[in-house]
Amino acid sequence: MRKLQKSPREKKEKSKQKKSLSLHLSLLHFFSFSLFRRSVGFPFLSFPSPLARSRARVFSSQSRERRRNLRGFSSLSGLLADCYKKVAISKAGISVRLYQIAMAIDASTIVPASVLRNLADKLYEKRKNAALEIEGITKNLAAAGEHDKIAALIHMLTEDFTKSAQANHRKGGLIGLAAVTVGLTTEAGPHLDNIVPPVVESFQDQDSRVRYYACEALYNIAKVVRGEFIVFFNKIFDALCKLSADSDANVQSAAHLLDRLVKDIVTESDSFSIEEFIPLLKERMNVLNPFVRQFLVGWITVLDSVPDIDMLGFLPDFLDGLFNMLSDSSLEIRQQADAALSEFLQEIKNSPNVDYGRMAEILVRRCGSTDEFTRLTAVIWVNEFVKLGGEQLVPHYADILGAILPCISDKEEKIRVVACETNEELRGLKPEPSEGFDVGKVLQIARRELNSDLEATRIEALRWIQNLILKYRNEIIIYMDDIFSSLLNALSDPSEEVVLLVLEVHACVAQETHHFTNLVTHLLSNFKSNNYLLEKRGPLVVRRLCVLLGAEKVYREFSIILEKESDLDFAATMIQALNLILVTSAELAGLRVILKQALVNSSGKELFLSLYSSWCHSSMATITLCFLAQVYHHASCVIQSLTDEDINVKFLIHLDKLIRLLETPIFSYLRLQLLEPEKHTWLVKCLYGLLMLLPQQSSAFKILRTRLKTVPSSRLSDAMTQLSPVPHNIPIAAEDGNGNPEQAAASIYESINFPARLDQFVQTQAKHRHFSKLRPPPTRNRVSALGRGTSTGADPEMSLSSSFTQDELRREEMEPSAPTPSLPDISRPPSRTSTSRSFQ
């Protein structure tokens, strides 16, 4: 076949292009010709083939020396970077022109037919020898400057061999393309756009042997072109990522060798673009195949070790993938991922510029991982971020808190320790809302964790709410209505520590009067709707509030609200509970002292009056209040005012409890007053009145009768002739220090207006009788709520169990009453003259 003749114009253009290329390459050749000649002047290299016993070893000592020479050469690349760019532009232009000409050239005139037959032979040795022949032909053509024929040769190898349906042809085409590249050596650059793509496409071939030879071919091509190979990096990386999980072990081994070479080239290159590589890496990070994961971690580690590549800046793009690998079933992959993360964390500690925000979002998700090791690593990272992040993390505090609080109760001790430390670090910070700190979002997180099943988490959530109220009171108050229900529901928590902390939070809120009133109102509403809460937590709640906010303040507020309560049954139950707490709790000892001064000073009188209105809902509570205030005359009047309808099972149960309470240390002063019946005649009458109401068979009757037998009988009859409503045992003094003590006591007594108080009691009890007729009887739980619920924390002597049953009451009605001691008639209130005589 006759060769095509070039026109004079084509010859002239080609001559100009060659001169331009020679001019750009002159500097490069000047510095590197001798080194490059030693580096690439070697015969065609091949991978060890499993199809033949004798194969040339790829990594011979000569080959290692050449690699060292190539590394030495690559160090010049920084100085010649500009030159490479100009050469690349020239090569691109030449490449297009060459392959326009190559389409018209018959490659069979370039390569002998016998070589082409051997190139497609099934024996590896014949294909290898044919490739060596093609290498020699390519060298001769390159020396003669006939790049158009080289382009025609590459085109033939691509179209007739690599795209052939025959596997041996495809193998020959791949080894042939590698031979052409080796033959071109330094002049291979313009032809790479037509050499590399068909080799990379062969990575997806169905035949595993073809994929193996594709790795071998690309390995040899890469060893020759080195830095010029970078432009195809993303495609090659994608192909290697797939080959790393290949089903054939030989292909995996070949891909591993090629991967090592590509890593060497990338670490030596100055033209590698990390910005273009990261999206490809990010896309592959969620692959589950263990071989691919190992491949990706290896690349991340290698690139991070290169000083000129800033992998830390792109860490948020693949951090989630690394954490995902911590839960891999393979121990080796978990260790590699952990090592990579540890290295990055160390770099973060030493780097002044870190994007904490994006990574914090990833860590928050990973703190909730089901894998224990992943959670631990994530919590450790969050702990370091809180210490290092500063203002960058302020907008993310709420999310971080939401991730840390559940970890505080983690079953793994290491996680709990780190989470608690992180929580304390967060609480110690004092960011301002102006810096982006979202108080409402943090409060929302804390409120959400109040519903956690984990006690430690609930406790820390409450502490956060308390901390926010103390630090950001002005910002937090607007949210208090939203969290009130959550805090009140927490009062039913099975953990006493949680309940106490809830009350502390309530106390922080209730510093203002309107919030305090709102608190007591909501608390009573909860007690009303949840009887279990009143039984189990009522005494604890009331006592703790008295400690935190002041007993007198709390009791006054309870009294004001209960006085207006429409549900009279609930009002009576609540008053009975409050009364028992008042009598038995050590926290209310100061309140009892004030009540004892009801007939002495105005503070005692005002407290007595403030409680009396609501205490009228319960006859036993009213009598107890009178005993505490030592207004025995009025107590006697209250007892006398009771009707038959008031004496029921409920009444007798509470009367039984009162008699037992009179034997406790709380009422020791009252028992001592019985030693002076002439001064406390009304007290004696009250006790005898209560005795008359008790069934004789009851243990309470026996207790009280035994106590009254100890009263000196010789002095009792004389005392009944001189009755005074004012107790003589209290040292009375005028408030201004100058007035008459007797007049001051009488003035206080008169100001209380006991007849009006008695009318109020009678009217309230009448309302209760009417209310009980309109509604069904209270349930057993409501009747016994006080007995079961208010005994918490009381002394064993103050047992609230009642000795009454329905059978006992029926027996009492059937049996005759025992004789009672005769007493003078003291049913009428004392006269003014008797009052004045009592002071003499």
Order of alpha helices (4+ residues) and beta strands (2+ residues): alpha-alpha-alpha-alpha-alpha-alpha-alpha-alpha-alpha-alpha-alpha-alpha-alpha-alpha-alpha-alpha-alpha-alpha-alpha-alpha-alpha-alpha-alpha-alpha-alpha-alpha-alpha-alpha-alpha-alpha-alpha-alpha-alpha-alpha-alpha-alpha-alpha-alpha-alpha-alpha-alpha-alpha
